[in-house]
Amino acid sequence: MLFSLAMMVLCGMILSGTMQKLKLPGLVGMLLTGILLGPYALNLIAPELLNISADLRQIALIVILTRAGLALDIKDLKKVGRPAILMCFIPASFEIAAITIFAPMFFPVSHLEAAIMGTVLGAVSPAVIVPKMLKLMESGYGRAKSIPQLIMAGASVDDIYVIVLFTSFMGMYEGSSFDAISLIKIPVAIVTGLLVGILVGLALVKLFQKIHMRDTAKILIVLSTAFLLVSLETAMKAYVPMSGLLAVMALGGTILKQYGILAKRLSGKFSKIWVAAELMLFILVGTTVDISYAAKSGFMAVVLILIALLIRVCGVFVCLAKTKINTRERMFCAIAYLPKATVQAAIGGLPLAAGVAAGNTILTVAVLAILITAPLGAIGVDATYKRLLVRNDGHAKTFTPGKQ
């Protein structure tokens, strides 16, 4: 396992640095590292490491969402209002509907199998988007209209909505009817996650104010608490639905509101932890990508993904209609809502494992979606934020072609 970790870190850093030299996002190099070292190529990663890959990816996601919470001012979200709620489900719904309609035209799949494929593809990746939005918040781009905060919040809830639909459609395929009541779980999970996160955040603030300890100890306590919140989601699943990841963000946001000085210090330390967590996350996502599946799928799968993305973009514009966000800023939001990675890596293979006839096709399209949209969205955000967004001083930064 030590050899595998060494290869992952060294190769990941080399390829990430190479991509940055080529003016591409570093995560493209990390994904390539995972693909090359993974079981479908050179097979240099120890099986015991791959066995805990899902847990390691979740840890990395918790790290970045905790950091996001520590930078997410509730007042900014209140300013956004209605669009923040709509972004949680409308773009994903548009994409799922598009795939349900078009997939049977391109592949020998039923409309129900196409709906399952749509839910696999429908979730945006917070692991790709959140770090980008944090960077924009720190540099001031889009802050006046809370655009990074809007995208972060929407991306975090979007996943819950899509996974609930995925579970419902899979239940229909296995013989049970569509459980409309399960859709009620979505708002309940959101509210429960927010309440639990706020209450735990208030408790931690009281603890940190009463007991003096080093910031390193506080980081360990916050991180361990975040792990417990995500574990609590599984434990409470049979009784009350709850979004553990949303609870983690609410925890960080509460610390920021109640103890802002500490939140800023902790956020800086979490940004250092993210350097290692990011490597692990995207390399391990890369290990799930089977290039042979992608090669077999052909041109039609790429066309389907692109059609779905275009319709998803329409969904983003619908969410932002009649708001103060202008056309350029709406286009940026649409680009930021393209990347897919973590959810597709997590559930892409489940239909195949469950015996869905189109499972192989669903997995193939999921793999291609990661390969196409993760770099496309990341590159798109990096290439356009200076052109499309305004800095918080109210003046657009002059953009010189070729300079970032």
Disulfide bonds with the S-S distance in Angstrom:
none
